[in-house]
Amino acid sequence: MQAKNDVVDITLALSSVGGDVEFLGELVAIAETAVPALLREIQKALSSGDFRAVEEGAQLIREAAHNLSAKNAYEAALALETRARDVNAEAAREAAQVLDEEISRLMPALATLRGTVLCRTPEGGSSEAC
């Protein structure tokens, strides 16, 4: 098991949930569903000029990234949140693109995390988190 990569720090993520593999699995499952939906909502909000909705969506992604110890996704979401708060359309679009790229890297890392850590018990079986 690789404890750290450039997308998710698995050791830190497990530590943040007190080593509760099943709870971390639940957080991963929620993120795998919610984050792509939030990105779609952010794109719609950017198109319509609803910077408050962009800010709120970015904040939710930032919190999910924090919970999963996904530093780059966290920083990209924070940047978008800040640009949206400043109502800077061009900077917000650029920050949304960076966030989209980071989430494109995060989603496969979450799938790998689920397969390599969360779905294996010490006995070699499958965890209930899967």
LINWO-V90606 format. One line per field, one symbol per residue. ss: DSSP state (A for helix, B for strand, O for the rest). burial: b if it has 24 or more other C-alpha atoms within 12 Angstrom, else e. A space follows every 10 residues. Layout:
ss: ???
burial: ???
This chain:
ss: OOOBOOOOBA AAAAAAOOOO AAAAAAAAAA AAAAAAAAAA AAAAAAAAOO AAAAAAAAAA AAAAAAAOOO AAAAAAAAAA AAAAAOOOAA AAAAAAAAAA AAAAAAAAAA AAAAAAAAOO OOOOOOOOOO
burial: eeeeeebbbb bebbeeeeee bbbbbbbbbb bbebbbebbb bbbebbeeee bbbbbbbbbb bbbbbbbbbb bbbbbbbbbb bbbbbeebbe ebbebbbbbb ebbeebbebb bbbbebbbbe eeeeeeeebb
